[in-house]
Amino acid sequence: MLNQKRVVIDHVSPHLNHGDFFIKRIVNEIVHVDAHILVDGHDVIAGEVLYKHEAARTWKSARMQELNNDEWQTSFIVDKQGFYSYKVQAWVDYGLNWQHGIERKIDDNQRVTSELLEGVDYLKALLDKATKTEKEILQKAITDFQSEDAYEVAVAFAKGEQLHAIFVKYPERILANESKEYRIYVDRKKAQFSTWYEFFPRSSSEKEGVHGTFKDCERLLPRVAQMGFDTLYFPPVHPIGEVNRKGKNNTTEAFEGDVGSAWGIGSKAGGHKDLHPELGSIEDFKNLVKKAKDLGIEVAMDYALQAAPDHPWVTSHPEWFKWRPDGTVQYAENPPKKYQDILPIYWESDNYENLWKECLDILLYWIDCGIHVFRVDNPHTKPYYFWNWVIGEVKKKHPDVIFLAEAFTKPKVMQQLAKQGYTQSYTYFTWRDNKHELIEYMTELTQSDQREYMRPNFWPNTPDINPFHLQGANEAKYMQRYALAATLSSNIGIYGPVFEQMISDAIPGKEEYLNSEKFQLCHYDWEKESKLTTIITRINTIRHDHEALQQTNNIKFCYIENEQLIAFYKWNQDRSDEILVIISLDPYYSQQGSLQVPLAAIGISHGHRIEVHDLITKSSYHWYDEWNYVELHPALPFHIFKINK
């Protein structure tokens, strides 16, 4: 059947893969929508964005404005968690088209008696929609349009703003065209702004050589809170397999007392819905989660879908593993790494439906125990469509749940996981160290379509990664890396107390920790404080107080005449909070440079004084020029300036 249309809607943005995936926002964030809207000839057209929450019955609308070259734009705010739909609608606006035409003729001193009579029909079409006052105005105009005696009054009204506003308010959408529908998933604010701290519960004991417990972890909660962290992430807390258990430093032979890798999940003590007996009971765990919440901290659990050789699944569901002809299962590998203590799950099992359901049940079990944040281990080694399903099923009942993808892998793989539903993603920041690669990577994350769906989480270190630039590094380097992570990205995390205590002994030639805590108990002085802990605490406080640092995408890099200095400007949604960050990338020597302040972006003119207030030192400076001298020392290798105009 023929479908008569005139208005063309093209290049609607934002969207992902032509709408195959949803974009992401947080509650109360603005969604800016652009589209190309055009029509044959010269008729006046209009457009709007229709949007609604999944629970709403009716659409809301936001009228679009034409910018230039047939490009239109508008915005709306998403104020609830869950899915929103949006689409662009456009039409020839015959009322405005008539008004535009008569206005041109009037300005050309033509007599428009006939045109006024044509306008009567457009005014009558508005009567059923108008308010009482508007009806009185329109009815008078209808009379005037048909009266020669009221010609001058009619002409003035016909080309006036009052009628224009009524036409805009009550459009006649004749032959309206619509784009396809696109979707947005709206998360709570923590999806965009979070500060993670990771430690191994089994290393929390006050006594050296003694296995830590959840009660020991409770003792450390005030320290985590005082340093400004809102998310406490634990590596797996489940029973650890005894078959093929790893020894210290990842040796294949475990001796008595070796605790094994926390990621070798499952033993006679249970599997993924159980806790390691030496850590404590489920009641102990729930108490820890509650006490953390009372301090403003959410406990994040590790979700690692793999099994030790003695995991209960191996006997209860052998079909979930791929058996070789000799009756064994090939252990997990990530060359050159080998995981003899871990059996990979066989995702192509004929019984995959029950496998998927069990994996969902694991999440639902821990959610019932109070967990709403999961760090997912190696998600890129499981099917993408499984993640799409399981995350979607969780979000249906528990929209607050956050999933962090631990996938240090190929770029398109990381991007695909984010598209399939992951809330946050680990990134390559861990290895980005010089000015060029930092700017290049941030530009990729914030200026491409990745800004619509991939929320980066910057970690300077992890138990798996002891980057070369931190091995043997001084305090200035650690301060620099934390400042970079915390100001470039709104989601950050560190593996501690290894990071703040600058423990960096490495296996020679590798980015791996010597005496890795992944395979043994470690004992720390948890009361230890330093300049670095003070700086971390101060930066976290600043992040908490300033919305400009609670988002990642609003960033503009500034020119500064020194490759060892990096500078950038950040702002919040309504620009009520504006921050200027300058960081030295040299941990050994002072660096100086001339900084070009982005006056146009900030919205100030040349010669207008601005005050920059250092949020670390509490010092203030008045700048009168576009170019300003900056010097940074290793003792404090960064400025975080609040801009006061």
KEKEBA-583779 format. One line per 4 residues: number of its first residue (from 1); their letters; for each residue x negated, y, z negated of C-alpha. Coordinates in Angstrom, 2 decimals. Example, Ala and Ser with C-alpha at 12.3 -4.5 7.8 and 13.67 -1.06 7.14 Angstrom:
% residues 2
1) as) -12.30 -4.50 -7.80 | -13.67 -1.06 -7.14
***
This chain:
% residues 645
1) mlnq) 0.00 0.00 0.00 | -1.29 3.45 0.90 | -2.11 5.66 -2.04 | -2.11 9.36 -1.22
5) krvv) -4.92 11.24 -2.93 | -6.72 14.47 -2.21 | -9.01 15.18 -5.13 | -12.26 13.24 -5.26
9) idhv) -13.87 12.40 -8.63 | -17.49 11.34 -8.41 | -20.64 11.03 -10.54 | -18.88 10.83 -13.89
13) sphl) -21.40 10.84 -16.71 | -22.32 9.58 -19.17 | -21.81 5.94 -18.38 | -23.89 2.80 -18.22
17) nhgd) -24.02 0.43 -15.27 | -20.83 1.96 -13.82 | -19.00 1.28 -17.06 | -20.12 -2.32 -17.59
21) ffik) -21.55 -1.27 -20.97 | -20.45 1.29 -23.53 | -22.38 4.36 -24.57 | -22.96 5.04 -28.28
25) rivn) -22.21 7.88 -30.64 | -21.77 8.38 -34.37 | -18.75 9.78 -36.20 | -18.20 13.52 -35.54
29) eivh) -20.69 13.62 -32.69 | -19.94 15.53 -29.50 | -19.55 13.69 -26.21 | -20.42 15.86 -23.19
33) vdah) -18.81 14.70 -19.94 | -19.81 15.83 -16.46 | -18.27 15.01 -13.10 | -18.29 16.11 -9.48
37) ilvd) -14.72 17.13 -8.54 | -13.87 18.35 -5.04 | -11.02 18.63 -2.57 | -10.59 19.16 1.15
41) ghdv) -10.01 22.76 2.11 | -9.99 25.60 -0.35 | -7.20 24.76 -2.80 | -7.63 25.46 -6.49
45) iage) -8.24 22.27 -8.43 | -8.35 21.44 -12.12 | -9.64 18.61 -14.21 | -9.68 17.24 -17.70
49) vlyk) -11.11 14.40 -19.70 | -8.61 12.07 -21.32 | -9.86 10.20 -24.35 | -8.47 8.11 -27.19
53) heaa) -9.52 5.85 -30.02 | -8.71 2.16 -29.59 | -6.09 2.42 -32.37 | -4.35 5.43 -30.81
57) rtwk) -1.28 5.16 -28.63 | -1.65 8.42 -26.74 | -4.47 10.15 -24.93 | -5.95 13.46 -26.00
61) sarm) -7.29 15.85 -23.39 | -10.15 18.29 -22.99 | -9.86 20.69 -20.04 | -12.92 20.75 -17.80
65) qeln) -14.64 23.91 -16.59 | -16.30 24.30 -13.21 | -19.96 25.20 -13.44 | -21.09 25.47 -9.82
69) ndew) -21.41 23.38 -6.68 | -18.31 21.31 -7.57 | -19.82 20.27 -10.90 | -17.43 20.21 -13.84
73) qtsf) -18.01 19.75 -17.55 | -16.28 19.49 -20.90 | -16.80 17.89 -24.30 | -14.88 16.28 -27.12
77) ivdk) -15.61 14.99 -30.60 | -15.27 11.37 -31.68 | -14.13 11.38 -35.30 | -13.48 7.71 -36.06
81) qgfy) -15.51 4.52 -36.01 | -14.77 1.97 -33.34 | -14.21 2.07 -29.59 | -13.04 5.08 -27.64
85) sykv) -11.99 5.14 -24.00 | -12.39 8.14 -21.73 | -11.71 9.01 -18.12 | -11.64 12.04 -15.86
89) qawv) -8.37 13.21 -14.31 | -8.19 15.88 -11.61 | -5.54 17.42 -9.37 | -4.74 20.26 -7.01
93) dygl) -3.24 22.90 -9.30 | -0.53 24.32 -7.08 | 0.56 26.92 -9.60 | -2.95 28.33 -9.97
97) nwqh) -3.45 27.92 -6.24 | -0.38 30.09 -5.59 | -1.57 32.67 -8.11 | -5.04 32.77 -6.61
101) gier) -3.59 33.29 -3.13 | -1.18 36.04 -4.10 | -3.88 37.80 -6.09 | -6.13 38.01 -3.01
105) kidd) -3.29 39.43 -0.92 | -2.38 41.97 -3.59 | -6.00 43.07 -3.80 | -5.91 43.47 0.01
109) nqrv) -2.90 45.80 -0.40 | -0.54 43.38 1.34 | 3.13 43.32 0.42 | 3.87 39.94 -1.17
113) tsel) 7.67 39.81 -1.44 | 7.82 36.40 0.24 | 5.00 35.05 -1.89 | 6.82 36.16 -5.04
117) legv) 9.86 34.19 -3.94 | 7.65 31.15 -3.41 | 6.34 31.60 -6.93 | 9.80 31.26 -8.45
121) dylk) 9.69 27.48 -8.03 | 6.34 27.30 -9.84 | 7.71 29.34 -12.73 | 10.88 27.28 -12.98
125) alld) 8.80 24.12 -13.24 | 7.29 25.50 -16.43 | 10.55 26.18 -18.30 | 11.01 22.69 -19.73
129) katk) 7.51 22.75 -21.24 | 7.26 26.31 -22.49 | 7.90 27.62 -25.99 | 10.90 29.81 -26.69
133) teke) 8.87 33.00 -26.34 | 7.19 31.75 -23.17 | 10.57 30.84 -21.67 | 11.84 34.36 -22.22
137) ilqk) 8.74 35.72 -20.47 | 9.10 33.30 -17.56 | 12.83 33.87 -17.13 | 12.27 37.62 -16.93
141) aitd) 9.50 37.04 -14.38 | 11.78 34.82 -12.30 | 14.34 37.63 -12.20 | 11.68 40.23 -11.39
145) fqse) 10.19 38.09 -8.61 | 13.58 38.15 -6.86 | 14.24 41.86 -7.32 | 12.92 44.57 -5.01
149) daye) 13.42 47.09 -7.80 | 11.01 45.22 -10.08 | 8.36 44.67 -7.40 | 5.50 46.49 -9.17
153) vava) 6.24 44.75 -12.49 | 6.42 41.39 -10.71 | 3.12 41.96 -8.92 | 1.35 42.89 -12.15
157) fakg) 2.66 39.78 -13.87 | 1.90 37.52 -10.91 | -1.80 38.33 -10.99 | -2.05 38.74 -14.75
161) eqlh) -3.89 36.73 -17.41 | -0.67 35.91 -19.27 | 0.71 33.87 -16.39 | -2.71 32.34 -15.72
165) aifv) -2.86 31.11 -19.32 | 0.62 29.55 -19.06 | -0.31 27.75 -15.83 | -3.46 26.39 -17.49
169) kype) -1.51 25.35 -20.59 | 1.17 23.47 -18.63 | -0.45 22.06 -15.49 | 1.60 20.29 -12.83
173) rila) -0.55 17.23 -12.07 | 0.79 16.57 -8.58 | -1.11 13.77 -6.78 | -3.50 13.54 -9.71
177) nesk) -6.47 11.24 -9.33 | -8.27 9.42 -12.12 | -11.73 7.94 -12.53 | -12.17 4.49 -13.98
181) eyri) -12.15 4.21 -17.77 | -15.41 4.21 -19.70 | -16.04 3.25 -23.28 | -17.89 4.64 -26.29
185) yvdr) -18.72 2.79 -29.48 | -18.76 5.08 -32.49 | -20.84 4.03 -35.50 | -21.23 5.46 -38.95
189) kkaq) -23.98 8.04 -39.41 | -26.53 5.52 -40.67 | -26.74 4.07 -37.18 | -28.48 7.28 -36.15
193) fstw) -30.24 8.28 -39.35 | -31.93 5.78 -41.66 | -35.17 5.42 -43.58 | -36.28 1.82 -44.07
197) yeff) -38.68 0.28 -46.57 | -39.73 -3.36 -46.25 | -41.31 -5.59 -48.85 | -41.41 -9.31 -49.62
201) prss) -39.28 -10.15 -52.69 | -41.58 -13.04 -53.53 | -44.44 -10.53 -54.02 | -42.50 -8.37 -56.47
205) seke) -43.69 -10.05 -59.68 | -45.62 -8.06 -62.25 | -47.86 -11.08 -62.82 | -50.43 -12.13 -60.25
209) gvhg) -49.84 -15.57 -58.78 | -46.23 -15.71 -60.01 | -43.39 -15.93 -57.48 | -41.23 -12.81 -57.55
213) tfkd) -37.47 -12.86 -58.10 | -34.46 -10.73 -57.32 | -34.63 -9.43 -60.87 | -38.20 -8.30 -60.17
217) cerl) -36.88 -6.49 -57.11 | -34.38 -4.65 -59.30 | -37.30 -3.21 -61.22 | -38.66 -1.70 -58.01
221) lprv) -35.42 -0.12 -56.81 | -35.99 3.25 -58.57 | -39.39 3.53 -56.88 | -37.87 2.92 -53.44
225) aqmg) -35.11 5.44 -54.12 | -37.49 8.04 -55.55 | -39.60 7.88 -52.38 | -36.51 8.71 -50.34
229) fdtl) -35.75 5.40 -48.63 | -32.10 4.49 -48.06 | -32.53 1.00 -46.61 | -34.45 -1.82 -48.30
233) yfpp) -35.23 -4.60 -45.85 | -36.17 -8.06 -47.06 | -37.82 -10.69 -44.84 | -35.87 -13.99 -45.00
237) vhpi) -34.84 -14.96 -48.52 | -33.66 -18.47 -47.64 | -35.19 -21.83 -48.60 | -38.50 -22.45 -46.82
241) gevn) -39.23 -25.72 -45.07 | -41.77 -28.13 -46.49 | -42.40 -30.12 -43.31 | -45.24 -28.53 -41.31
245) rkgk) -45.32 -25.68 -43.82 | -48.00 -23.12 -42.99 | -50.88 -22.42 -45.33 | -52.60 -19.12 -46.05
249) nntt) -53.66 -17.11 -43.00 | -51.41 -19.20 -40.76 | -53.40 -22.41 -41.17 | -51.62 -25.59 -40.17
253) eafe) -52.42 -27.32 -43.45 | -50.60 -26.23 -46.59 | -52.01 -27.01 -50.01 | -50.19 -27.28 -53.31
257) gdvg) -48.83 -23.88 -54.26 | -48.73 -22.52 -50.71 | -45.40 -20.78 -50.23 | -45.20 -20.99 -46.44
261) sawg) -43.73 -18.53 -43.95 | -40.42 -16.96 -44.94 | -39.31 -17.41 -41.33 | -39.61 -21.21 -41.56
265) igsk) -36.01 -21.39 -42.74 | -34.37 -24.48 -44.21 | -35.22 -27.33 -46.54 | -33.51 -29.79 -48.87
269) aggh) -32.52 -26.69 -50.87 | -30.32 -25.48 -48.01 | -30.26 -23.33 -44.90 | -29.18 -19.92 -43.68
273) kdlh) -26.34 -19.53 -46.20 | -28.59 -20.38 -49.13 | -31.24 -18.57 -51.15 | -34.75 -19.64 -52.01
277) pelg) -34.40 -21.18 -55.51 | -37.43 -19.33 -56.87 | -35.93 -15.97 -55.95 | -32.78 -16.51 -57.98
281) sied) -29.10 -17.28 -57.72 | -26.41 -15.81 -55.50 | -25.22 -13.84 -58.53 | -28.71 -12.41 -58.94
285) fknl) -28.70 -11.41 -55.28 | -25.28 -9.75 -55.47 | -26.35 -7.85 -58.59 | -29.42 -6.60 -56.75
289) vkka) -27.31 -5.45 -53.80 | -24.93 -3.62 -56.14 | -27.68 -1.91 -58.15 | -29.37 -0.83 -54.92
293) kdlg) -26.09 0.65 -53.71 | -25.75 2.59 -56.96 | -29.09 4.24 -56.11 | -28.06 5.08 -52.55
297) ieva) -29.90 2.13 -51.01 | -28.49 -0.53 -48.70 | -30.16 -3.92 -48.71 | -30.88 -5.21 -45.20
301) mdya) -31.26 -8.94 -44.58 | -33.27 -10.73 -41.95 | -31.19 -12.71 -39.47 | -33.54 -15.29 -37.96
305) lqaa) -31.86 -17.98 -35.85 | -34.39 -20.78 -36.04 | -34.97 -23.76 -38.27 | -37.71 -25.53 -40.15
309) pdhp) -38.04 -29.25 -39.30 | -36.24 -30.10 -42.55 | -33.39 -27.61 -42.12 | -30.01 -29.31 -42.80
313) wvts) -28.96 -28.58 -39.20 | -31.60 -30.97 -37.86 | -29.71 -33.95 -39.27 | -26.15 -32.59 -39.30
317) hpew) -26.31 -31.09 -35.80 | -29.20 -32.71 -33.90 | -27.52 -31.61 -30.63 | -28.48 -28.01 -31.49
321) fkwr) -32.12 -28.92 -30.80 | -33.81 -30.21 -27.67 | -35.38 -33.58 -28.32 | -38.28 -34.90 -26.29
325) pdgt) -38.61 -38.53 -25.13 | -40.85 -39.35 -28.09 | -38.15 -38.26 -30.56 | -39.74 -34.95 -31.52
329) vqya) -38.76 -31.33 -30.95 | -41.23 -28.91 -29.37 | -42.04 -26.30 -32.01 | -41.66 -22.59 -31.26
333) enpp) -44.40 -20.78 -29.38 | -45.12 -17.23 -28.31 | -48.54 -17.69 -26.70 | -51.10 -17.37 -28.07
337) kkyq) -49.09 -17.66 -31.31 | -47.85 -21.08 -32.38 | -45.16 -21.79 -34.97 | -45.53 -25.43 -35.92
341) dilp) -43.22 -24.86 -38.89 | -40.28 -23.67 -36.76 | -37.94 -25.50 -34.38 | -36.25 -23.33 -31.75
345) iywe) -32.51 -23.69 -31.32 | -31.33 -25.25 -28.06 | -28.92 -22.61 -26.79 | -27.82 -24.73 -23.82
349) sdny) -26.46 -27.42 -26.07 | -23.17 -28.99 -24.98 | -21.95 -28.10 -28.47 | -22.86 -24.43 -28.05
353) enlw) -19.40 -23.19 -29.11 | -19.77 -24.63 -32.60 | -23.35 -23.36 -32.72 | -22.17 -19.84 -31.91
357) kecl) -19.40 -20.06 -34.50 | -21.85 -21.20 -37.16 | -24.16 -18.30 -36.35 | -21.19 -15.93 -36.73
361) dill) -20.22 -17.58 -40.02 | -23.72 -16.91 -41.38 | -23.26 -13.19 -40.78 | -19.75 -13.16 -42.22
365) ywid) -20.96 -15.00 -45.33 | -23.63 -12.42 -46.12 | -21.30 -9.55 -45.25 | -18.97 -10.91 -47.92
369) cgih) -21.93 -10.78 -50.29 | -22.30 -7.04 -49.66 | -24.75 -6.92 -46.74 | -23.96 -4.49 -43.92
373) vfrv) -27.39 -4.11 -42.32 | -29.25 -6.89 -40.48 | -32.71 -6.86 -38.97 | -32.62 -9.56 -36.28
377) dnph) -35.78 -11.58 -35.68 | -36.85 -12.14 -32.07 | -33.43 -11.53 -30.48 | -34.98 -11.61 -27.01
381) tkpy) -35.46 -15.39 -27.35 | -31.69 -15.97 -27.60 | -29.05 -15.45 -24.88 | -27.99 -11.85 -24.29
385) yfwn) -24.35 -12.83 -23.96 | -24.46 -14.55 -27.33 | -25.45 -11.24 -28.89 | -22.70 -9.42 -27.04
389) wvig) -20.18 -11.89 -28.45 | -21.42 -12.23 -32.01 | -21.99 -8.50 -32.56 | -18.59 -7.76 -31.05
393) evkk) -16.89 -10.31 -33.30 | -18.53 -8.83 -36.40 | -17.66 -5.26 -35.41 | -13.98 -6.13 -34.98
397) khpd) -13.65 -6.69 -38.72 | -16.67 -4.85 -40.05 | -17.43 -1.71 -38.00 | -19.94 -0.53 -40.64
401) vifl) -22.40 -3.36 -39.88 | -25.70 -2.29 -38.31 | -27.96 -4.55 -36.25 | -31.65 -3.72 -35.71
405) aeaf) -33.30 -5.61 -32.84 | -36.85 -6.74 -33.61 | -37.96 -7.22 -30.03 | -41.46 -6.02 -29.20
409) tkpk) -41.22 -7.19 -25.63 | -40.71 -5.99 -22.07 | -38.90 -2.64 -21.66 | -35.92 -3.93 -19.71
413) vmqq) -35.42 -6.74 -22.20 | -35.33 -4.27 -25.08 | -32.94 -2.08 -23.13 | -30.65 -5.00 -22.32
417) lakq) -30.37 -5.95 -25.98 | -29.36 -2.39 -26.80 | -26.75 -2.44 -24.04 | -25.34 -5.74 -25.33
421) gytq) -24.53 -4.11 -28.66 | -27.56 -3.68 -30.91 | -27.26 -0.58 -33.09 | -30.98 0.19 -33.34
425) syty) -34.16 -1.04 -31.68 | -37.79 -1.46 -32.62 | -40.01 0.43 -30.18 | -43.48 0.86 -28.73
429) ftwr) -44.21 3.75 -31.10 | -46.40 1.41 -33.13 | -48.95 1.54 -30.30 | -48.41 5.07 -28.96
433) dnkh) -51.24 7.15 -30.40 | -52.40 9.94 -28.09 | -50.55 13.07 -27.05 | -49.83 12.06 -23.46
437) elie) -48.36 8.67 -24.27 | -46.31 10.01 -27.19 | -44.73 12.73 -25.04 | -44.22 10.33 -22.13
441) ymte) -42.52 7.75 -24.36 | -40.30 10.28 -26.13 | -39.29 11.76 -22.78 | -38.28 8.30 -21.59
445) ltqs) -36.22 7.65 -24.71 | -34.50 11.04 -24.84 | -34.22 12.27 -21.24 | -33.20 9.10 -19.40
449) dqre) -29.94 7.19 -19.79 | -31.57 5.37 -22.73 | -30.44 8.31 -24.88 | -26.87 7.05 -24.40
453) ymrp) -27.35 3.57 -25.83 | -30.80 2.86 -27.30 | -31.40 4.21 -30.79 | -35.12 3.90 -31.50
457) nfwp) -36.46 2.99 -34.91 | -40.12 3.98 -35.33 | -42.31 1.73 -37.48 | -46.03 2.61 -37.94
461) ntpd) -46.67 -0.97 -39.11 | -44.89 -4.28 -39.71 | -45.98 -7.59 -41.30 | -46.64 -8.78 -37.74
465) inpf) -48.49 -5.71 -36.51 | -51.55 -4.12 -38.05 | -52.33 -1.70 -35.20 | -55.96 -1.07 -34.36
469) hlqg) -55.67 2.64 -35.10 | -54.71 1.91 -38.73 | -57.42 -0.68 -39.34 | -59.90 1.03 -41.67
473) anea) -58.13 4.36 -41.13 | -58.40 7.23 -43.60 | -55.59 8.93 -45.49 | -55.19 11.65 -42.85
477) kymq) -54.43 9.03 -40.21 | -51.73 7.46 -42.35 | -50.20 10.88 -43.05 | -50.30 11.68 -39.35
481) ryal) -48.59 8.43 -38.33 | -45.83 8.80 -40.91 | -45.23 12.43 -39.97 | -45.00 11.48 -36.30
485) aatl) -42.55 8.63 -36.91 | -40.41 10.63 -39.33 | -40.05 13.74 -37.18 | -39.92 12.25 -33.69
489) ssni) -37.30 9.62 -34.56 | -34.34 9.83 -36.91 | -34.61 6.09 -37.68 | -37.93 5.04 -39.22
493) giyg) -39.41 2.30 -41.36 | -42.61 1.10 -43.00 | -43.86 -2.20 -44.33 | -44.96 -1.50 -47.86
497) pvfe) -46.62 -1.20 -50.19 | -49.17 -2.16 -47.54 | -48.68 1.11 -45.64 | -48.76 3.63 -48.48
501) qmis) -51.62 1.79 -50.20 | -53.52 1.74 -46.88 | -54.20 -1.99 -46.96 | -55.51 -2.66 -43.47
505) daip) -57.99 -5.56 -43.51 | -57.51 -7.35 -40.21 | -58.39 -10.56 -38.46 | -61.34 -9.48 -36.28
509) gkee) -60.24 -8.45 -32.82 | -56.53 -8.86 -33.57 | -53.71 -6.59 -34.67 | -52.90 -8.95 -37.53
513) ylns) -53.39 -8.57 -41.25 | -56.07 -10.62 -42.94 | -54.59 -12.63 -45.81 | -51.18 -11.94 -44.31
517) ekfq) -48.32 -11.71 -46.75 | -46.27 -13.71 -44.27 | -48.01 -16.86 -45.55 | -48.84 -16.15 -49.19
521) lchy) -47.88 -14.30 -52.32 | -49.50 -10.90 -52.79 | -49.88 -8.92 -55.95 | -49.58 -5.14 -55.93
525) dwek) -49.87 -2.29 -58.38 | -46.35 -1.00 -57.80 | -46.97 2.00 -60.05 | -49.80 3.28 -57.88
529) eskl) -49.32 6.81 -56.61 | -51.42 8.86 -54.23 | -51.35 11.89 -52.00 | -49.90 9.64 -49.30
533) ttii) -46.96 8.53 -51.47 | -46.35 12.18 -52.34 | -46.34 13.17 -48.67 | -44.01 10.31 -47.71
537) trin) -41.62 11.31 -50.47 | -41.69 14.96 -49.41 | -41.12 14.16 -45.73 | -38.21 11.88 -46.59
541) tirh) -36.65 14.66 -48.69 | -37.01 17.09 -45.78 | -35.37 14.58 -43.43 | -32.50 14.20 -45.86
545) dhea) -32.02 17.97 -46.11 | -32.29 18.88 -42.41 | -29.87 17.70 -39.75 | -32.30 18.58 -36.97
549) lqqt) -34.41 15.61 -38.10 | -31.39 13.32 -38.47 | -31.15 12.84 -34.72 | -33.66 11.90 -32.03
553) nnik) -32.45 13.22 -28.68 | -32.47 16.99 -29.23 | -36.20 17.56 -28.75 | -38.31 19.88 -26.63
557) fcyi) -42.10 19.58 -26.52 | -44.02 22.83 -26.74 | -47.15 23.78 -24.88 | -50.22 24.01 -27.08
561) eneq) -53.75 24.46 -25.76 | -55.32 21.47 -27.44 | -54.92 17.78 -26.60 | -55.40 16.92 -30.27
565) liaf) -52.34 18.95 -31.29 | -48.77 17.98 -30.48 | -45.83 20.31 -31.08 | -42.08 20.01 -30.60
569) ykwn) -38.84 21.81 -31.39 | -35.76 19.95 -32.71 | -32.23 21.13 -33.43 | -28.93 19.78 -34.71
573) qdrs) -25.63 19.67 -32.84 | -24.56 23.29 -33.42 | -28.12 24.67 -33.74 | -27.50 25.73 -37.33
577) deil) -30.69 23.86 -38.25 | -33.83 24.28 -36.14 | -37.21 22.74 -36.85 | -40.65 23.25 -35.31
581) viis) -43.18 20.46 -35.90 | -46.91 20.64 -35.21 | -49.13 17.61 -35.88 | -52.86 17.12 -35.51
585) ldpy) -53.82 13.81 -33.92 | -57.41 14.11 -35.20 | -57.82 12.47 -38.64 | -61.43 13.68 -39.07
589) ysqq) -61.85 17.29 -37.93 | -59.93 20.56 -37.97 | -58.09 21.44 -34.77 | -56.99 24.85 -33.54
593) gslq) -54.77 25.95 -30.69 | -52.45 28.57 -29.29 | -48.83 27.46 -29.51 | -46.21 28.66 -27.06
597) vpla) -42.98 29.07 -29.01 | -39.97 28.06 -26.85 | -38.19 31.38 -27.27 | -35.54 30.78 -24.63
601) aigi) -34.59 27.40 -26.11 | -34.40 28.90 -29.59 | -32.32 31.75 -28.24 | -34.49 34.74 -29.10
605) shgh) -36.08 37.41 -26.94 | -39.70 38.48 -26.64 | -40.78 40.80 -29.41 | -38.07 39.60 -31.79
609) riev) -39.53 38.55 -35.10 | -38.96 35.02 -36.34 | -39.89 33.51 -39.65 | -41.25 29.98 -39.82
613) hdli) -41.09 28.45 -43.28 | -43.37 25.47 -43.98 | -41.20 22.89 -45.72 | -44.26 21.06 -47.10
617) tkss) -46.33 23.93 -48.55 | -43.39 26.38 -48.99 | -45.43 29.05 -47.18 | -43.77 31.43 -44.70
621) yhwy) -45.17 33.16 -41.62 | -43.79 35.92 -39.41 | -44.36 35.57 -35.70 | -43.80 38.43 -33.27
625) dewn) -45.10 36.92 -30.07 | -44.51 33.94 -27.82 | -48.06 32.69 -28.43 | -49.27 31.98 -31.96
629) yvel) -52.50 30.65 -33.44 | -52.32 27.33 -35.30 | -55.00 25.48 -37.24 | -54.60 22.12 -38.93
633) hpal) -56.99 20.24 -41.22 | -57.17 16.51 -42.00 | -56.24 17.33 -45.61 | -52.71 18.14 -44.37
637) pfhi) -52.56 17.40 -40.65 | -49.09 18.74 -39.88 | -46.59 21.59 -40.25 | -42.84 21.08 -40.52
641) fkin) -41.45 24.57 -40.02 | -37.86 25.66 -40.62 | -37.09 28.38 -38.09 | -35.33 31.42 -39.55
645) k) -34.19 33.94 -36.93
***
